[in-house]
Amino acid sequence: MKSEEAAQNNSYWIIKVYPFAVLVLAIALNFMFGIDPIQISNPSRELLGLISFSAIILVINHSWIMTVTELTRNRYKIFASPEEWTSSGYKKLDVTEKGSFEIDRCLNTHRNTTENIVYYILFLFVFSFVSPSQIAAWVWVLVFPISRLGYTYSYFTGSDNARGIFMSLSLLSVYGIASYLAFGFMFK
């Protein structure tokens, strides 16, 4: 029992320290990339291209999640609305335990991706108007959508360790953009 308590205590501290460690890493990387004082300007052609490419990857990721979700619903006879349940002749109680787990996997993937994209888009919008350094722009803009693809793949294949790594990379990208903006506005 004591080893279980020790493991739980370790998990507790890892969970509490983890976001701050990722933030510190993002800040350190920004200083390595170079943080220029913020100069408000129209987004460069290159940055708009990066953002467009990023958006395409995110749309592909969303389409993948949507397709897998619908295929899972179809395979396990799980319906999205009360009307679909009624017209199908099936009941929610007919769903197998495996079907329930699989649709939860799909819905959790979708929810997590949607929650994380909101912050990315908000910070990216501001980031696009501040003339970021080229290396920071390339890294922070592209790491997020690529890591979201990795996260989706990891979640769908049940690879918890890989999923954690890709989630950390997504968070690193968001923290990278946010901290670049924060320090860029401080340096005048």
C-alpha positions in Angstrom: 0.0 0.0 0.0 2.9 2.4 0.8 4.3 2.0 -2.7 0.9 2.8 -4.2 0.8 6.0 -2.1 4.3 6.9 -3.1 3.4 6.5 -6.8 0.3 8.6 -6.3 2.3 11.3 -4.5 4.9 11.3 -7.4 2.1 11.6 -9.9 0.6 14.4 -8.0 3.9 16.4 -8.1 4.5 15.6 -11.8 1.0 16.9 -12.7 1.5 20.1 -10.7 5.0 20.8 -12.1 4.6 19.6 -15.7 2.9 22.8 -17.2 5.5 25.0 -15.6 8.3 22.9 -16.9 6.9 23.1 -20.4 6.5 26.9 -20.0 10.1 27.3 -18.9 11.3 25.2 -21.8 9.2 27.4 -24.2 10.7 30.5 -22.8 14.3 29.1 -23.0 13.7 28.2 -26.6 12.3 31.6 -27.4 15.5 33.2 -26.0 17.6 30.8 -28.1 15.5 31.8 -31.2 15.8 35.5 -30.4 12.9 37.7 -29.3 12.7 41.0 -31.1 10.8 43.9 -29.7 7.2 43.7 -31.0 6.6 45.7 -34.2 3.0 45.7 -35.3 2.7 45.0 -39.0 0.8 43.1 -41.6 1.7 39.4 -41.6 4.5 38.5 -44.1 3.8 36.4 -47.1 5.9 33.6 -45.6 4.1 33.7 -42.3 0.7 33.6 -44.0 1.9 30.6 -46.0 3.0 28.8 -42.7 -0.4 29.6 -41.1 -2.2 28.4 -44.2 -0.2 25.1 -44.2 -0.9 24.7 -40.5 -4.6 25.2 -41.1 -4.6 22.6 -43.8 -3.0 20.1 -41.4 -5.5 20.9 -38.7 -8.4 20.5 -41.1 -7.0 17.1 -42.2 -6.7 16.1 -38.5 -10.3 17.2 -37.8 -11.5 15.3 -40.9 -9.6 12.2 -39.7 -11.2 12.4 -36.2 -14.7 13.0 -37.7 -14.3 10.0 -40.1 -13.1 7.6 -37.4 -15.9 8.8 -35.1 -18.6 8.1 -37.7 -17.0 4.7 -38.6 -17.0 3.8 -34.9 -20.6 4.9 -34.5 -21.5 2.8 -37.6 -19.5 -0.3 -36.4 -21.0 -0.4 -32.9 -24.5 0.9 -33.8 -24.1 4.1 -31.7 -26.2 7.1 -32.7 -25.6 10.8 -32.2 -29.1 12.0 -31.5 -32.4 10.8 -29.8 -34.0 10.9 -33.3 -31.4 8.5 -34.7 -31.8 6.2 -31.8 -35.6 6.1 -32.2 -35.5 5.6 -36.0 -32.8 2.9 -35.7 -34.7 0.6 -33.4 -31.6 0.3 -31.2 -31.3 1.4 -27.6 -28.3 2.9 -25.8 -28.3 -0.2 -23.6 -27.6 -2.3 -26.7 -24.1 -0.7 -27.0 -21.4 -3.1 -26.0 -18.7 -2.1 -23.5 -16.1 -2.1 -26.2 -18.3 0.1 -28.4 -18.8 2.5 -25.5 -15.0 2.6 -24.9 -14.3 3.2 -28.6 -16.8 6.0 -29.0 -15.4 7.6 -25.8 -11.9 7.4 -27.3 -13.2 9.3 -30.4 -15.1 11.9 -28.5 -12.2 12.5 -26.1 -9.8 13.0 -29.1 -12.2 15.4 -30.6 -12.8 17.4 -27.4 -9.1 17.6 -26.5 -8.2 18.7 -30.0 -10.9 21.4 -30.0 -10.0 22.7 -26.6 -6.4 23.1 -27.6 -7.0 24.6 -31.0 -8.9 27.6 -29.4 -5.8 28.9 -27.6 -3.5 28.2 -30.5 -5.7 30.2 -32.9 -6.1 33.1 -30.4 -2.4 33.4 -29.8 -1.5 32.8 -33.5 -3.8 35.6 -34.6 -1.9 38.1 -32.5 1.5 36.4 -33.3 0.8 36.9 -37.0 0.8 40.7 -36.6 4.0 41.2 -34.6 6.8 40.3 -37.1 8.1 37.3 -35.1 11.6 36.0 -35.7 11.7 33.5 -38.6 12.8 30.5 -36.6 10.2 31.1 -33.8 7.5 31.4 -36.5 8.5 28.2 -38.2 8.8 26.2 -35.0 5.8 27.4 -33.1 3.4 27.6 -36.1 4.3 24.1 -37.4 4.9 22.1 -34.2 1.3 22.5 -33.1 -0.5 21.0 -36.1 2.1 18.2 -36.6 1.9 17.3 -32.9 -1.9 17.3 -33.1 -1.7 14.7 -35.9 0.6 12.6 -33.7 -1.7 13.0 -30.7 -4.7 11.8 -32.8 -2.8 8.8 -34.1 -1.5 7.9 -30.6 -5.0 8.2 -29.1 -6.6 6.1 -31.8 -3.9 3.4 -31.5 -3.9 3.5 -27.7 -0.3 4.6 -27.4 -0.4 6.5 -24.0 3.3 7.4 -23.9 3.4 8.8 -27.4 0.1 10.6 -26.8 1.7 12.3 -23.8 4.7 13.4 -25.8 2.5 14.8 -28.6 0.3 16.6 -26.1 3.4 18.1 -24.5 4.6 19.3 -27.9 1.2 20.9 -28.6 1.4 22.7 -25.3 5.0 23.7 -25.9 3.9 25.4 -29.1 1.1 27.3 -27.5 3.3 28.3 -24.6 6.0 29.3 -27.1 3.7 31.7 -29.0 2.3 33.1 -25.8 5.7 33.7 -24.1 7.2 35.1 -27.3 4.4 37.7 -27.3 4.8 38.4 -23.6 8.5 39.0 -23.8 8.3 40.8 -27.1 5.9 43.3 -25.7 8.2 43.8 -22.6 11.2 44.6 -24.8 10.7 48.1 -26.2 
